[in-house]
Amino acid sequence: MESYHDRNCNLYYMLPLRCIIFLLVFMIAAVVFDKQMQEISNWWSIIAGIVNIGTIWILVSLAKKQGMDYWQLIHYQKGETTWKQIVGMVVIILLVGMAGMYLAGYVCYGVIPYAAPMIIAPIPLWLAIINIIVLPISTAFAEDGLYLGCGVNQINIRPLLFRRYFLRCSTVLFLPCLI
């Protein structure tokens, strides 16, 4: 597989893309529906899924223009990570990451954190069901494409071990969202 650096791509300007699109969509939606942004905040997960899919499409299009595919963009090499390593990372992330988040909330605020009602306010059930699958998967691919493809892989770091380790960890971080 041809190296990302062999293409001489400069996609670092794409790093803030998803954040900018997300903000623009929210501002436009607020104007179109004549609502305050707080009033449409319960739609954030649906909007995030749509923005992620758009981001992935943009990244794939840009990669094709550079003569490569998405997998070359993020420097993915099939077979480097075993299922045992993936399952191990998921368990560690669930135990350490989630427990650490709740512990930090308890230490800082004296209570175990909860989701704000404005963020988890009701959305149509059929959208929620679709979004349970779409959001974590699209987030993983959009963020890997942006942060690995347009960020980390822009840095010519040797040894290559750092990139491989980062790719494994960053990809595995969103697997618990599928549970």
Secondary structure, 3 states (H helix, E strand, C coil): CCCHHHHCCCCHHHCCHHHHHHHHHHHHHHHHCCCCHHHHHHHHHHHHHHHHHHHHHHHHHHHHHCCCCHHHHCCCCCCCCCHHHHHHHHHHHHHHHHHHHHHHHHHHHCCCCCCCHHHHCCCCHHHHHHHHHHHHHHHHHHHHHHHHHCCHHHCCCCCCHHHHHHHHHHHHCCHHHHC
